[in-house]
Amino acid sequence: MTRRRPAICDACARLRQRVDTQAAGRYVPSCEAFPEGVPAEIYGGGFDHRHEYPGDGGVRFALRPAAEGAVRAFEGLNP
């Protein structure tokens, strides 16, 4: 099993998981900016969503309480 690299989403207060209607027992990461699913470039690709991303409607990363460690893990892999 391949482990996903840390994403800025891991520390975001806006992150939600919705049921994937295409695959039983699977979930799709979603949020206010991307209710249909967070783009792979952000969730798995290392894009820093503290910056503008096409289609985000101006809704960006918001630090979840006590999630500074997740931000540091993300930043460590994405200098």
PDB file with SEQRES, HELIX, SHEET and CRYST1 records, atoms N, CA, C and O in Angstrom:
SEQRES   1 A   79  MET THR ARG ARG ARG PRO ALA ILE CYS ASP ALA CYS ALA          
SEQRES   2 A   79  ARG LEU ARG GLN ARG VAL ASP THR GLN ALA ALA GLY ARG          
SEQRES   3 A   79  TYR VAL PRO SER CYS GLU ALA PHE PRO GLU GLY VAL PRO          
SEQRES   4 A   79  ALA GLU ILE TYR GLY GLY GLY PHE ASP HIS ARG HIS GLU          
SEQRES   5 A   79  TYR PRO GLY ASP GLY GLY VAL ARG PHE ALA LEU ARG PRO          
SEQRES   6 A   79  ALA ALA GLU GLY ALA VAL ARG ALA PHE GLU GLY LEU ASN          
SEQRES   7 A   79  PRO                                                          
HELIX    1 AA1 ILE A    8  ALA A   11  5                                   4    
HELIX    2 AA2 ALA A   40  TYR A   43  1                                   4    
HELIX    3 AA3 GLU A   68  LEU A   77  1                                  10    
SHEET    1 AA1 2 ARG A  16  VAL A  19  0                                        
SHEET    2 AA1 2 TYR A  27  SER A  30 -1                                        
CRYST1    1.000    1.000    1.000  90.00  90.00  90.00 P 1           1          
ATOM      1  N   MET A   1       0.841  -1.177   0.000  1.00  0.00           N  
ATOM      2  CA  MET A   1       0.000   0.000   0.000  1.00  0.00           C  
ATOM      3  C   MET A   1       0.890   1.246   0.000  1.00  0.00           C  
ATOM      4  O   MET A   1       1.814   1.345   0.808  1.00  0.00           O  
ATOM      5  N   THR A   2       0.621   2.187  -0.892  1.00  0.00           N  
ATOM      6  CA  THR A   2       1.392   3.419  -0.980  1.00  0.00           C  
ATOM      7  C   THR A   2       0.751   4.475  -0.102  1.00  0.00           C  
ATOM      8  O   THR A   2      -0.460   4.691  -0.141  1.00  0.00           O  
ATOM      9  N   ARG A   3       1.585   5.124   0.689  1.00  0.00           N  
ATOM     10  CA  ARG A   3       1.088   6.174   1.585  1.00  0.00           C  
ATOM     11  C   ARG A   3       1.055   7.500   0.842  1.00  0.00           C  
ATOM     12  O   ARG A   3       1.996   7.844   0.127  1.00  0.00           O  
ATOM     13  N   ARG A   4      -0.016   8.230   1.013  1.00  0.00           N  
ATOM     14  CA  ARG A   4      -0.180   9.545   0.399  1.00  0.00           C  
ATOM     15  C   ARG A   4       0.749  10.529   1.081  1.00  0.00           C  
ATOM     16  O   ARG A   4       0.925  10.480   2.298  1.00  0.00           O  
ATOM     17  N   ARG A   5       1.342  11.419   0.307  1.00  0.00           N  
ATOM     18  CA  ARG A   5       2.207  12.440   0.887  1.00  0.00           C  
ATOM     19  C   ARG A   5       1.358  13.449   1.651  1.00  0.00           C  
ATOM     20  O   ARG A   5       0.196  13.652   1.298  1.00  0.00           O  
ATOM     21  N   PRO A   6       1.904  14.091   2.694  1.00  0.00           N  
ATOM     22  CA  PRO A   6       1.127  15.076   3.453  1.00  0.00           C  
ATOM     23  C   PRO A   6       0.615  16.192   2.543  1.00  0.00           C  
ATOM     24  O   PRO A   6       1.325  16.664   1.655  1.00  0.00           O  
ATOM     25  N   ALA A   7      -0.605  16.594   2.779  1.00  0.00           N  
ATOM     26  CA  ALA A   7      -1.228  17.685   2.021  1.00  0.00           C  
ATOM     27  C   ALA A   7      -1.568  18.809   2.991  1.00  0.00           C  
ATOM     28  O   ALA A   7      -1.772  18.573   4.182  1.00  0.00           O  
ATOM     29  N   ILE A   8      -1.628  20.023   2.476  1.00  0.00           N  
ATOM     30  CA  ILE A   8      -2.040  21.156   3.304  1.00  0.00           C  
ATOM     31  C   ILE A   8      -3.443  20.889   3.861  1.00  0.00           C  
ATOM     32  O   ILE A   8      -3.787  21.384   4.934  1.00  0.00           O  
ATOM     33  N   CYS A   9      -4.236  20.123   3.151  1.00  0.00           N  
ATOM     34  CA  CYS A   9      -5.596  19.787   3.588  1.00  0.00           C  
ATOM     35  C   CYS A   9      -5.613  19.076   4.946  1.00  0.00           C  
ATOM     36  O   CYS A   9      -6.580  19.192   5.698  1.00  0.00           O  
ATOM     37  N   ASP A  10      -4.547  18.346   5.253  1.00  0.00           N  
ATOM     38  CA  ASP A  10      -4.498  17.602   6.513  1.00  0.00           C  
ATOM     39  C   ASP A  10      -4.614  18.513   7.730  1.00  0.00           C  
ATOM     40  O   ASP A  10      -4.992  18.066   8.813  1.00  0.00           O  
ATOM     41  N   ALA A  11      -4.289  19.792   7.549  1.00  0.00           N  
ATOM     42  CA  ALA A  11      -4.347  20.758   8.647  1.00  0.00           C  
ATOM     43  C   ALA A  11      -5.483  21.765   8.471  1.00  0.00           C  
ATOM     44  O   ALA A  11      -5.563  22.741   9.217  1.00  0.00           O  
ATOM     45  N   CYS A  12      -6.351  21.539   7.501  1.00  0.00           N  
ATOM     46  CA  CYS A  12      -7.378  22.531   7.168  1.00  0.00           C  
ATOM     47  C   CYS A  12      -8.703  22.277   7.885  1.00  0.00           C  
ATOM     48  O   CYS A  12      -9.220  21.160   7.901  1.00  0.00           O  
ATOM     49  N   ALA A  13      -9.230  23.332   8.467  1.00  0.00           N  
ATOM     50  CA  ALA A  13     -10.520  23.254   9.170  1.00  0.00           C  
ATOM     51  C   ALA A  13     -11.679  23.015   8.209  1.00  0.00           C  
ATOM     52  O   ALA A  13     -12.753  22.584   8.630  1.00  0.00           O  
ATOM     53  N   ARG A  14     -11.476  23.286   6.936  1.00  0.00           N  
ATOM     54  CA  ARG A  14     -12.566  23.152   5.951  1.00  0.00           C  
ATOM     55  C   ARG A  14     -12.700  21.733   5.366  1.00  0.00           C  
ATOM     56  O   ARG A  14     -13.700  21.429   4.716  1.00  0.00           O  
ATOM     57  N   LEU A  15     -11.710  20.876   5.591  1.00  0.00           N  
ATOM     58  CA  LEU A  15     -11.707  19.541   4.991  1.00  0.00           C  
ATOM     59  C   LEU A  15     -12.867  18.693   5.494  1.00  0.00           C  
ATOM     60  O   LEU A  15     -13.136  18.635   6.694  1.00  0.00           O  
ATOM     61  N   ARG A  16     -13.541  18.045   4.575  1.00  0.00           N  
ATOM     62  CA  ARG A  16     -14.619  17.097   4.867  1.00  0.00           C  
ATOM     63  C   ARG A  16     -14.403  15.860   4.007  1.00  0.00           C  
ATOM     64  O   ARG A  16     -13.675  15.903   3.015  1.00  0.00           O  
ATOM     65  N   GLN A  17     -15.028  14.777   4.385  1.00  0.00           N  
ATOM     66  CA  GLN A  17     -14.996  13.561   3.582  1.00  0.00           C  
ATOM     67  C   GLN A  17     -16.440  13.235   3.212  1.00  0.00           C  
ATOM     68  O   GLN A  17     -17.292  13.101   4.090  1.00  0.00           O  
ATOM     69  N   ARG A  18     -16.714  13.108   1.924  1.00  0.00           N  
ATOM     70  CA  ARG A  18     -18.061  12.721   1.514  1.00  0.00           C  
ATOM     71  C   ARG A  18     -18.001  11.332   0.896  1.00  0.00           C  
ATOM     72  O   ARG A  18     -16.975  10.932   0.346  1.00  0.00           O  
ATOM     73  N   VAL A  19     -19.081  10.617   0.988  1.00  0.00           N  
ATOM     74  CA  VAL A  19     -19.143   9.260   0.451  1.00  0.00           C  
ATOM     75  C   VAL A  19     -18.988   9.312  -1.070  1.00  0.00           C  
ATOM     76  O   VAL A  19     -19.622  10.121  -1.747  1.00  0.00           O  
ATOM     77  N   ASP A  20     -18.143   8.444  -1.581  1.00  0.00           N  
ATOM     78  CA  ASP A  20     -17.934   8.328  -3.023  1.00  0.00           C  
ATOM     79  C   ASP A  20     -19.063   7.472  -3.592  1.00  0.00           C  
ATOM     80  O   ASP A  20     -19.139   6.276  -3.309  1.00  0.00           O  
ATOM     81  N   THR A  21     -19.921   8.068  -4.375  1.00  0.00           N  
ATOM     82  CA  THR A  21     -21.066   7.340  -4.939  1.00  0.00           C  
ATOM     83  C   THR A  21     -20.632   6.339  -6.010  1.00  0.00           C  
ATOM     84  O   THR A  21     -21.421   5.486  -6.419  1.00  0.00           O  
ATOM     85  N   GLN A  22     -19.385   6.441  -6.464  1.00  0.00           N  
ATOM     86  CA  GLN A  22     -18.884   5.532  -7.498  1.00  0.00           C  
ATOM     87  C   GLN A  22     -18.171   4.307  -6.929  1.00  0.00           C  
ATOM     88  O   GLN A  22     -17.938   3.338  -7.651  1.00  0.00           O  
ATOM     89  N   ALA A  23     -17.824   4.341  -5.641  1.00  0.00           N  
ATOM     90  CA  ALA A  23     -17.075   3.232  -5.049  1.00  0.00           C  
ATOM     91  C   ALA A  23     -17.514   3.040  -3.598  1.00  0.00           C  
ATOM     92  O   ALA A  23     -17.225   3.874  -2.740  1.00  0.00           O  
ATOM     93  N   ALA A  24     -18.199   1.958  -3.337  1.00  0.00           N  
ATOM     94  CA  ALA A  24     -18.697   1.670  -1.993  1.00  0.00           C  
ATOM     95  C   ALA A  24     -17.555   1.624  -0.984  1.00  0.00           C  
ATOM     96  O   ALA A  24     -16.506   1.033  -1.241  1.00  0.00           O  
ATOM     97  N   GLY A  25     -17.774   2.255   0.166  1.00  0.00           N  
ATOM     98  CA  GLY A  25     -16.796   2.244   1.230  1.00  0.00           C  
ATOM     99  C   GLY A  25     -15.644   3.221   1.054  1.00  0.00           C  
ATOM    100  O   GLY A  25     -14.715   3.238   1.863  1.00  0.00           O  
ATOM    101  N   ARG A  26     -15.694   4.028   0.013  1.00  0.00           N  
ATOM    102  CA  ARG A  26     -14.630   5.010  -0.232  1.00  0.00           C  
ATOM    103  C   ARG A  26     -15.174   6.412   0.012  1.00  0.00           C  
ATOM    104  O   ARG A  26     -16.379   6.656  -0.041  1.00  0.00           O  
ATOM    105  N   TYR A  27     -14.256   7.312   0.277  1.00  0.00           N  
ATOM    106  CA  TYR A  27     -14.627   8.701   0.541  1.00  0.00           C  
ATOM    107  C   TYR A  27     -13.844   9.635  -0.366  1.00  0.00           C  
ATOM    108  O   TYR A  27     -12.745   9.314  -0.818  1.00  0.00           O  
ATOM    109  N   VAL A  28     -14.429  10.791  -0.622  1.00  0.00           N  
ATOM    110  CA  VAL A  28     -13.812  11.814  -1.454  1.00  0.00           C  
ATOM    111  C   VAL A  28     -13.515  13.016  -0.564  1.00  0.00           C  
ATOM    112  O   VAL A  28     -14.418  13.520   0.103  1.00  0.00           O  
ATOM    113  N   PRO A  29     -12.258  13.489  -0.540  1.00  0.00           N  
ATOM    114  CA  PRO A  29     -11.985  14.696   0.225  1.00  0.00           C  
ATOM    115  C   PRO A  29     -12.657  15.887  -0.450  1.00  0.00           C  
ATOM    116  O   PRO A  29     -12.512  16.087  -1.657  1.00  0.00           O  
ATOM    117  N   SER A  30     -13.385  16.669   0.324  1.00  0.00           N  
ATOM    118  CA  SER A  30     -14.079  17.827  -0.218  1.00  0.00           C  
ATOM    119  C   SER A  30     -13.982  18.959   0.802  1.00  0.00           C  
ATOM    120  O   SER A  30     -13.530  18.759   1.930  1.00  0.00           O  
ATOM    121  N   CYS A  31     -14.411  20.147   0.390  1.00  0.00           N  
ATOM    122  CA  CYS A  31     -14.377  21.302   1.274  1.00  0.00           C  
ATOM    123  C   CYS A  31     -15.253  22.399   0.689  1.00  0.00           C  
ATOM    124  O   CYS A  31     -15.876  22.210  -0.355  1.00  0.00           O  
ATOM    125  N   GLU A  32     -15.301  23.545   1.360  1.00  0.00           N  
ATOM    126  CA  GLU A  32     -16.099  24.668   0.882  1.00  0.00           C  
ATOM    127  C   GLU A  32     -15.631  25.136  -0.493  1.00  0.00           C  
ATOM    128  O   GLU A  32     -16.451  25.521  -1.327  1.00  0.00           O  
ATOM    129  N   ALA A  33     -14.336  25.107  -0.734  1.00  0.00           N  
ATOM    130  CA  ALA A  33     -13.797  25.552  -2.020  1.00  0.00           C  
ATOM    131  C   ALA A  33     -14.072  24.538  -3.125  1.00  0.00           C  
ATOM    132  O   ALA A  33     -14.276  24.917  -4.278  1.00  0.00           O  
ATOM    133  N   PHE A  34     -14.079  23.255  -2.782  1.00  0.00           N  
ATOM    134  CA  PHE A  34     -14.248  22.181  -3.767  1.00  0.00           C  
ATOM    135  C   PHE A  34     -15.247  21.144  -3.249  1.00  0.00           C  
ATOM    136  O   PHE A  34     -14.846  20.054  -2.841  1.00  0.00           O  
ATOM    137  N   PRO A  35     -16.541  21.471  -3.262  1.00  0.00           N  
ATOM    138  CA  PRO A  35     -17.539  20.555  -2.705  1.00  0.00           C  
ATOM    139  C   PRO A  35     -17.664  19.229  -3.465  1.00  0.00           C  
ATOM    140  O   PRO A  35     -18.152  18.242  -2.913  1.00  0.00           O  
ATOM    141  N   GLU A  36     -17.227  19.205  -4.716  1.00  0.00           N  
ATOM    142  CA  GLU A  36     -17.298  17.963  -5.490  1.00  0.00           C  
ATOM    143  C   GLU A  36     -16.033  17.127  -5.366  1.00  0.00           C  
ATOM    144  O   GLU A  36     -15.951  16.023  -5.904  1.00  0.00           O  
ATOM    145  N   GLY A  37     -15.057  17.656  -4.661  1.00  0.00           N  
ATOM    146  CA  GLY A  37     -13.814  16.930  -4.444  1.00  0.00           C  
ATOM    147  C   GLY A  37     -12.611  17.833  -4.616  1.00  0.00           C  
ATOM    148  O   GLY A  37     -12.538  18.612  -5.566  1.00  0.00           O  
ATOM    149  N   VAL A  38     -11.675  17.728  -3.700  1.00  0.00           N  
ATOM    150  CA  VAL A  38     -10.447  18.524  -3.755  1.00  0.00           C  
ATOM    151  C   VAL A  38      -9.596  18.019  -4.920  1.00  0.00           C  
ATOM    152  O   VAL A  38      -9.380  16.813  -5.043  1.00  0.00           O  
ATOM    153  N   PRO A  39      -9.112  18.914  -5.770  1.00  0.00           N  
ATOM    154  CA  PRO A  39      -8.267  18.488  -6.892  1.00  0.00           C  
ATOM    155  C   PRO A  39      -7.040  17.707  -6.423  1.00  0.00           C  
ATOM    156  O   PRO A  39      -6.458  18.011  -5.382  1.00  0.00           O  
ATOM    157  N   ALA A  40      -6.663  16.712  -7.196  1.00  0.00           N  
ATOM    158  CA  ALA A  40      -5.514  15.867  -6.857  1.00  0.00           C  
ATOM    159  C   ALA A  40      -4.238  16.679  -6.723  1.00  0.00           C  
ATOM    160  O   ALA A  40      -3.369  16.307  -5.935  1.00  0.00           O  
ATOM    161  N   GLU A  41      -4.090  17.764  -7.455  1.00  0.00           N  
ATOM    162  CA  GLU A  41      -2.895  18.591  -7.362  1.00  0.00           C  
ATOM    163  C   GLU A  41      -2.756  19.200  -5.956  1.00  0.00           C  
ATOM    164  O   GLU A  41      -1.642  19.463  -5.502  1.00  0.00           O  
ATOM    165  N   ILE A  42      -3.881  19.420  -5.275  1.00  0.00           N  
ATOM    166  CA  ILE A  42      -3.847  19.953  -3.914  1.00  0.00           C  
ATOM    167  C   ILE A  42      -3.776  18.811  -2.909  1.00  0.00           C  
ATOM    168  O   ILE A  42      -2.876  18.786  -2.070  1.00  0.00           O  
ATOM    169  N   TYR A  43      -4.704  17.871  -2.980  1.00  0.00           N  
ATOM    170  CA  TYR A  43      -4.813  16.828  -1.954  1.00  0.00           C  
ATOM    171  C   TYR A  43      -3.665  15.827  -1.985  1.00  0.00           C  
ATOM    172  O   TYR A  43      -3.242  15.333  -0.940  1.00  0.00           O  
ATOM    173  N   GLY A  44      -3.170  15.533  -3.153  1.00  0.00           N  
ATOM    174  CA  GLY A  44      -2.095  14.546  -3.232  1.00  0.00           C  
ATOM    175  C   GLY A  44      -0.844  15.024  -3.928  1.00  0.00           C  
ATOM    176  O   GLY A  44       0.172  14.330  -3.942  1.00  0.00           O  
ATOM    177  N   GLY A  45      -0.915  16.209  -4.507  1.00  0.00           N  
ATOM    178  CA  GLY A  45       0.200  16.658  -5.330  1.00  0.00           C  
ATOM    179  C   GLY A  45       1.112  17.695  -4.738  1.00  0.00           C  
ATOM    180  O   GLY A  45       2.114  18.055  -5.355  1.00  0.00           O  
ATOM    181  N   GLY A  46       0.794  18.193  -3.546  1.00  0.00           N  
ATOM    182  CA  GLY A  46       1.687  19.119  -2.895  1.00  0.00           C  
ATOM    183  C   GLY A  46       1.418  20.592  -3.133  1.00  0.00           C  
ATOM    184  O   GLY A  46       2.176  21.436  -2.654  1.00  0.00           O  
ATOM    185  N   PHE A  47       0.344  20.932  -3.869  1.00  0.00           N  
ATOM    186  CA  PHE A  47       0.045  22.352  -4.070  1.00  0.00           C  
ATOM    187  C   PHE A  47      -0.335  22.980  -2.725  1.00  0.00           C  
ATOM    188  O   PHE A  47      -1.085  22.388  -1.949  1.00  0.00           O  
ATOM    189  N   ASP A  48       0.177  24.161  -2.461  1.00  0.00           N  
ATOM    190  CA  ASP A  48      -0.084  24.880  -1.215  1.00  0.00           C  
ATOM    191  C   ASP A  48      -1.326  25.749  -1.384  1.00  0.00           C  
ATOM    192  O   ASP A  48      -1.267  26.806  -2.013  1.00  0.00           O  
ATOM    193  N   HIS A  49      -2.448  25.306  -0.825  1.00  0.00           N  
ATOM    194  CA  HIS A  49      -3.706  26.020  -1.019  1.00  0.00           C  
ATOM    195  C   HIS A  49      -3.855  27.242  -0.118  1.00  0.00           C  
ATOM    196  O   HIS A  49      -4.961  27.750   0.064  1.00  0.00           O  
ATOM    197  N   ARG A  50      -2.757  27.709   0.441  1.00  0.00           N  
ATOM    198  CA  ARG A  50      -2.756  29.039   1.048  1.00  0.00           C  
ATOM    199  C   ARG A  50      -2.652  30.076  -0.067  1.00  0.00           C  
ATOM    200  O   ARG A  50      -2.783  31.278   0.162  1.00  0.00           O  
ATOM    201  N   HIS A  51      -2.414  29.579  -1.277  1.00  0.00           N  
ATOM    202  CA  HIS A  51      -2.332  30.409  -2.477  1.00  0.00           C  
ATOM    203  C   HIS A  51      -3.533  30.126  -3.373  1.00  0.00           C  
ATOM    204  O   HIS A  51      -4.171  29.079  -3.263  1.00  0.00           O  
ATOM    205  N   GLU A  52      -3.830  31.062  -4.253  1.00  0.00           N  
ATOM    206  CA  GLU A  52      -4.963  30.935  -5.175  1.00  0.00           C  
ATOM    207  C   GLU A  52      -4.829  29.690  -6.051  1.00  0.00           C  
ATOM    208  O   GLU A  52      -3.741  29.341  -6.508  1.00  0.00           O  
ATOM    209  N   TYR A  53      -5.958  29.037  -6.270  1.00  0.00           N  
ATOM    210  CA  TYR A  53      -6.030  27.883  -7.157  1.00  0.00           C  
ATOM    211  C   TYR A  53      -7.264  28.059  -8.027  1.00  0.00           C  
ATOM    212  O   TYR A  53      -8.314  28.445  -7.513  1.00  0.00           O  
ATOM    213  N   PRO A  54      -7.177  27.791  -9.323  1.00  0.00           N  
ATOM    214  CA  PRO A  54      -8.339  27.974 -10.197  1.00  0.00           C  
ATOM    215  C   PRO A  54      -9.582  27.246  -9.679  1.00  0.00           C  
ATOM    216  O   PRO A  54      -9.539  26.056  -9.364  1.00  0.00           O  
ATOM    217  N   GLY A  55     -10.685  27.986  -9.600  1.00  0.00           N  
ATOM    218  CA  GLY A  55     -11.958  27.398  -9.198  1.00  0.00           C  
ATOM    219  C   GLY A  55     -12.222  27.388  -7.709  1.00  0.00           C  
ATOM    220  O   GLY A  55     -13.267  26.897  -7.280  1.00  0.00           O  
ATOM    221  N   ASP A  56     -11.301  27.920  -6.893  1.00  0.00           N  
ATOM    222  CA  ASP A  56     -11.533  27.870  -5.449  1.00  0.00           C  
ATOM    223  C   ASP A  56     -12.472  28.959  -4.942  1.00  0.00           C  
ATOM    224  O   ASP A  56     -12.842  28.952  -3.768  1.00  0.00           O  
ATOM    225  N   GLY A  57     -12.863  29.891  -5.802  1.00  0.00           N  
ATOM    226  CA  GLY A  57     -13.813  30.932  -5.423  1.00  0.00           C  
ATOM    227  C   GLY A  57     -13.313  31.835  -4.299  1.00  0.00           C  
ATOM    228  O   GLY A  57     -14.109  32.471  -3.608  1.00  0.00           O  
ATOM    229  N   GLY A  58     -11.999  31.890  -4.118  1.00  0.00           N  
ATOM    230  CA  GLY A  58     -11.437  32.717  -3.055  1.00  0.00           C  
ATOM    231  C   GLY A  58     -11.422  32.052  -1.693  1.00  0.00           C  
ATOM    232  O   GLY A  58     -10.961  32.651  -0.721  1.00  0.00           O  
ATOM    233  N   VAL A  59     -11.915  30.827  -1.604  1.00  0.00           N  
ATOM    234  CA  VAL A  59     -11.917  30.079  -0.342  1.00  0.00           C  
ATOM    235  C   VAL A  59     -10.596  29.313  -0.282  1.00  0.00           C  
ATOM    236  O   VAL A  59     -10.293  28.515  -1.168  1.00  0.00           O  
ATOM    237  N   ARG A  60      -9.817  29.560   0.766  1.00  0.00           N  
ATOM    238  CA  ARG A  60      -8.506  28.947   0.884  1.00  0.00           C  
ATOM    239  C   ARG A  60      -8.342  28.247   2.224  1.00  0.00           C  
ATOM    240  O   ARG A  60      -9.259  28.206   3.043  1.00  0.00           O  
ATOM    241  N   PHE A  61      -7.175  27.710   2.421  1.00  0.00           N  
ATOM    242  CA  PHE A  61      -6.792  27.010   3.639  1.00  0.00           C  
ATOM    243  C   PHE A  61      -7.120  27.823   4.888  1.00  0.00           C  
ATOM    244  O   PHE A  61      -6.895  29.032   4.936  1.00  0.00           O  
ATOM    245  N   ALA A  62      -7.657  27.137   5.899  1.00  0.00           N  
ATOM    246  CA  ALA A  62      -7.911  27.730   7.222  1.00  0.00           C  
ATOM    247  C   ALA A  62      -7.381  26.733   8.250  1.00  0.00           C  
ATOM    248  O   ALA A  62      -7.841  25.593   8.304  1.00  0.00           O  
ATOM    249  N   LEU A  63      -6.425  27.155   9.059  1.00  0.00           N  
ATOM    250  CA  LEU A  63      -5.785  26.257  10.018  1.00  0.00           C  
ATOM    251  C   LEU A  63      -6.786  25.676  11.011  1.00  0.00           C  
ATOM    252  O   LEU A  63      -7.520  26.404  11.680  1.00  0.00           O  
ATOM    253  N   ARG A  64      -6.795  24.344  11.090  1.00  0.00           N  
ATOM    254  CA  ARG A  64      -7.600  23.630  12.083  1.00  0.00           C  
ATOM    255  C   ARG A  64      -6.881  23.757  13.425  1.00  0.00           C  
ATOM    256  O   ARG A  64      -5.653  23.685  13.460  1.00  0.00           O  
ATOM    257  N   PRO A  65      -7.607  23.943  14.530  1.00  0.00           N  
ATOM    258  CA  PRO A  65      -6.955  24.047  15.834  1.00  0.00           C  
ATOM    259  C   PRO A  65      -6.014  22.868  16.098  1.00  0.00           C  
ATOM    260  O   PRO A  65      -6.344  21.714  15.824  1.00  0.00           O  
ATOM    261  N   ALA A  66      -4.857  23.185  16.627  1.00  0.00           N  
ATOM    262  CA  ALA A  66      -3.839  22.198  17.015  1.00  0.00           C  
ATOM    263  C   ALA A  66      -3.282  21.391  15.847  1.00  0.00           C  
ATOM    264  O   ALA A  66      -2.830  20.263  16.042  1.00  0.00           O  
ATOM    265  N   ALA A  67      -3.306  21.945  14.642  1.00  0.00           N  
ATOM    266  CA  ALA A  67      -2.828  21.216  13.467  1.00  0.00           C  
ATOM    267  C   ALA A  67      -1.504  21.756  12.926  1.00  0.00           C  
ATOM    268  O   ALA A  67      -1.162  21.515  11.768  1.00  0.00           O  
ATOM    269  N   GLU A  68      -0.771  22.473  13.746  1.00  0.00           N  
ATOM    270  CA  GLU A  68       0.498  23.038  13.298  1.00  0.00           C  
ATOM    271  C   GLU A  68       1.479  21.959  12.851  1.00  0.00           C  
ATOM    272  O   GLU A  68       2.256  22.175  11.921  1.00  0.00           O  
ATOM    273  N   GLY A  69       1.451  20.804  13.504  1.00  0.00           N  
ATOM    274  CA  GLY A  69       2.341  19.703  13.133  1.00  0.00           C  
ATOM    275  C   GLY A  69       2.073  19.209  11.717  1.00  0.00           C  
ATOM    276  O   GLY A  69       3.007  18.871  10.990  1.00  0.00           O  
ATOM    277  N   ALA A  70       0.823  19.166  11.328  1.00  0.00           N  
ATOM    278  CA  ALA A  70       0.477  18.740   9.969  1.00  0.00           C  
ATOM    279  C   ALA A  70       0.972  19.760   8.947  1.00  0.00           C  
ATOM    280  O   ALA A  70       1.398  19.384   7.855  1.00  0.00           O  
ATOM    281  N   VAL A  71       0.920  21.045   9.291  1.00  0.00           N  
ATOM    282  CA  VAL A  71       1.442  22.077   8.391  1.00  0.00           C  
ATOM    283  C   VAL A  71       2.947  21.901   8.253  1.00  0.00           C  
ATOM    284  O   VAL A  71       3.479  21.991   7.147  1.00  0.00           O  
ATOM    285  N   ARG A  72       3.641  21.652   9.358  1.00  0.00           N  
ATOM    286  CA  ARG A  72       5.097  21.456   9.300  1.00  0.00           C  
ATOM    287  C   ARG A  72       5.455  20.227   8.461  1.00  0.00           C  
ATOM    288  O   ARG A  72       6.435  20.254   7.717  1.00  0.00           O  
ATOM    289  N   ALA A  73       4.682  19.168   8.571  1.00  0.00           N  
ATOM    290  CA  ALA A  73       4.936  17.963   7.759  1.00  0.00           C  
ATOM    291  C   ALA A  73       4.769  18.291   6.283  1.00  0.00           C  
ATOM    292  O   ALA A  73       5.586  17.877   5.460  1.00  0.00           O  
ATOM    293  N   PHE A  74       3.725  19.026   5.942  1.00  0.00           N  
ATOM    294  CA  PHE A  74       3.485  19.455   4.559  1.00  0.00           C  
ATOM    295  C   PHE A  74       4.652  20.323   4.069  1.00  0.00           C  
ATOM    296  O   PHE A  74       5.188  20.093   2.985  1.00  0.00           O  
ATOM    297  N   GLU A  75       5.036  21.306   4.863  1.00  0.00           N  
ATOM    298  CA  GLU A  75       6.104  22.213   4.465  1.00  0.00           C  
ATOM    299  C   GLU A  75       7.447  21.503   4.348  1.00  0.00           C  
ATOM    300  O   GLU A  75       8.282  21.887   3.529  1.00  0.00           O  
ATOM    301  N   GLY A  76       7.659  20.479   5.152  1.00  0.00           N  
ATOM    302  CA  GLY A  76       8.906  19.718   5.085  1.00  0.00           C  
ATOM    303  C   GLY A  76       9.077  18.969   3.773  1.00  0.00           C  
ATOM    304  O   GLY A  76      10.202  18.755   3.322  1.00  0.00           O  
ATOM    305  N   LEU A  77       7.989  18.576   3.170  1.00  0.00           N  
ATOM    306  CA  LEU A  77       8.045  17.863   1.889  1.00  0.00           C  
ATOM    307  C   LEU A  77       7.889  18.811   0.712  1.00  0.00           C  
ATOM    308  O   LEU A  77       8.114  18.415  -0.431  1.00  0.00           O  
ATOM    309  N   ASN A  78       7.511  20.044   0.969  1.00  0.00           N  
ATOM    310  CA  ASN A  78       7.256  21.007  -0.095  1.00  0.00           C  
ATOM    311  C   ASN A  78       7.952  22.326   0.230  1.00  0.00           C  
ATOM    312  O   ASN A  78       7.290  23.343   0.440  1.00  0.00           O  
ATOM    313  N   PRO A  79       9.284  22.314   0.271  1.00  0.00           N  
ATOM    314  CA  PRO A  79      10.009  23.542   0.651  1.00  0.00           C  
ATOM    315  C   PRO A  79       9.847  24.663  -0.364  1.00  0.00           C  
ATOM    316  O   PRO A  79      10.397  25.748  -0.178  1.00  0.00           O  
TER     317      PRO A  79                                                      
END                                                                             
